[in-house]
Amino acid sequence: MPHRASLIVNPQAGSLLDSSITPEDLARQVADVGIDVELLTGDPSELDGLVDRAIASDRDMILVAGGDGTVNSAARRIAGTDKTLGIVPAGTLNHLSQDLGIPQNFRGAIEVLASGEAVQIDIGEVNGHTFLCSSVIGFASRLARQREHWRGRLNPLRWARVLAHMAGTMDRDPAVEVALDDPEHGTLKTRHLTVAVGDYVDRPGRLFVRTHLDGGELGLYAIPRPSAGKVLKLFMAALAGRWRSDPEITARRVQAATVTSGQAQIRVLNDGEILLLDQPVEYRIRRRALRVIRAADAVHAAAAEPRPQPAEVA
């Protein structure tokens, strides 16, 4: 029985703005692979309403064309329903779609919607806010704030000044204390924390790669006292595929964690979205809460790779 899908398009997504492809073009390409499709598009402010309309319909798939922010907004509403999410990456980074093995071009991604497999994946939650890939506390959240402040006005010189300022002030981020779900793990004190849905693996030439998306754990990665030199060293190690063994990284796998600080609120970068959260900041995993299309070869590759044991990483 052919799939019947609602296609939700964010026309302001980067790849659509930079190309001549229209939402109607995408709908025609989806129909060409044998999917009965209904196009829903509008201003980004209307996204939640479009997703709710798609959830209320009798169609079994909700296809979303947009960047990480658009996909995250849709996924938080789709999670826990009987609908299957299909992603057509149209943003800048598209982290989740890459982990799902989805080609980063429209035609290839749409072909996977027809040939891929529906799988259940974990999602993360922090103080009621969903994240599909990662949630970051520390200098990366400040960098994102600067990017938003200068949006549309950034040029190479201004970027250089922003990065130079970040490099010189990494040790000024407030220290946070991270209480883990297992008392035997104790607590972590750090100025930079990344919380990932699942565990990152080493892949030469690629950063922040995940293969197992349904392990029921969060991966915690801390740099206790970050500096420009340490971050550059870790970046080079990541490109070489050996960053996990770096002694500057403290890594744990947990199902929940609580973050506190000496400040009233903590800035969090949640899948690219900046949030200012009241303390305590509570992280938890929602196991297999989202049904999503994954490329068949990525499903088979994940099945062939040994799953990490539920123990401390480093």
Secondary structure, DSSP 8 states (H G I E B T S, - for coil): ---EEEEEE-TTSHHHHTSS--HHHHHHHHHHTT-EEEEEE--GGGHHHHHHHHHHSS-SEEEEEE-HHHHHHHHHHHTTSS-EEEEEE-SS--HHHHHTT--SSHHHHHHHHHHSEEEEEEEEEETTEEESSEEEESHHHHHHHHHHHTTTT--HHHHHHHHHHHHHSGGGS--EEEEESSGGG-EEEESEEEEEEB-EEEETTEEEEES-S-SS-EEEEEESS--HHHHHHHHHHHHTT-GGG-TT-EEEEESEEEEEESSSEEEEEETTEEEEEESSEEEEEEEEEEEEEE-HHHHHHHHHS----SS---
